[in-house]
Amino acid sequence: MRPAPLSFVAACVLLAGCTNQMVALEAGTLMTTDKTVADHVISWASGKDCSTVRWELGRTYCKEDEPRPVANVYCYRTLGDVTCYDRPDPYGNREQKMGVFEHNLPR
């Protein structure tokens, strides 16, 4: 059996050193930002905030792709307070819903 050339052995040692540095860089990045190096590249390229950690927790890969549920809350001004319900004015008080200003529109 022929011994390996010295250049091959040197290349393997150098690559092993680079691999250790890459693992340390990856671990440090993951611990400080909750993103891998690849996540940073993908976030930069897409303009979104993407993370493998989010995906492993069962959420979407990118924050911007996560659906935003619409809250079914109906709030009305009452005497000195605001009262909110899960359905429109259940007591039929004919109060104006907060945040809706259609009564100010010209007819």
N, C-alpha and C positions, 0 to 999 in steps of 0.2 A: 504494500500500500504506500502510495506516495504522500509525503507530508504536504499539508496545505501551504500555499505560498504566503509569505510574510504580509503581503499587501491585503490578502483576504482576511487574515487574522486581525490586522490593524483596522480594517473596515468594520468588522464585526464588533470590535471593542468600541470604536467610535459611535457606531449606531446604538449600541447598548447604552452608552452614556447619553445620547440624544433621547432615547426612549425613556430613560429615567427622568430626564428634564421635562419631557412632554407630559409624563404621568404626574409629576409634581405641579406643572403649570395647570393641567386639567383639574387636579384636585383642589388647588388653591382657588381657581376661578369658580369652580362649582360651590365651594364652601362660602365664598364671599358674595357671590351674585346669584346663586341658585340657577346658574346657566353653565352649560359646557362651552368650550371654545367654538364648537360647531353651531351651537345655539346663538352665540354672539354674531357669527358670520351670517346666519340665516336671518336674524333680526335686523341686521344692518342692510342686507340685500332686499328684504321684503318691506322694511319700514314698520314692522310690527314688533311687539314684545313677545317673543317666543321662548319656550323653555321646556326641556325634557322633563324636568321635575314636575311641572304642572301636568304634563301628559301622564306621567306615572301615577299621579294622585287621582287620575280619572277625569281630569278637566280637559279643556281644549288645549292644543299645543300653543296657540297664540291667544293672548288676552282679547284681542280685537274680534276673534272669531266666536267668542263665548256669547250665547244668546242672552239678551237682557229682558227679563220678564217685565211685563207691564203691570204695575200695581193697580188693583181694583179697589181704590180708596176714594171715597166721596166725602169731602170735607166742606162744612158749612159754618159760617159765622153764627155764633149764638151770643147771648148777652154777656159780653166781657170774656169770651172764650171761643175756641174752635172745637167743633165736634165732628168726628169722622166715623163713617159707617162703611160696611163692606158692600152696600148696595145703595142706589140713589134714594135719598130722602125717605126713609122707611115710614116716617110719621106724616108725610104729606104736608109739611109746613110751608111749602112753596118758597123755600130759601134759595138764594142764588149760590150755586156751587162756587167754591173758591178757585181762582185761577181761570175761570171762564168769564169772558167779558163780552159775550155776544149781545147783551142788552145795550151795549154802547154803539153797536153798528147801525148805520143808517138803513132804513127800510125802504 
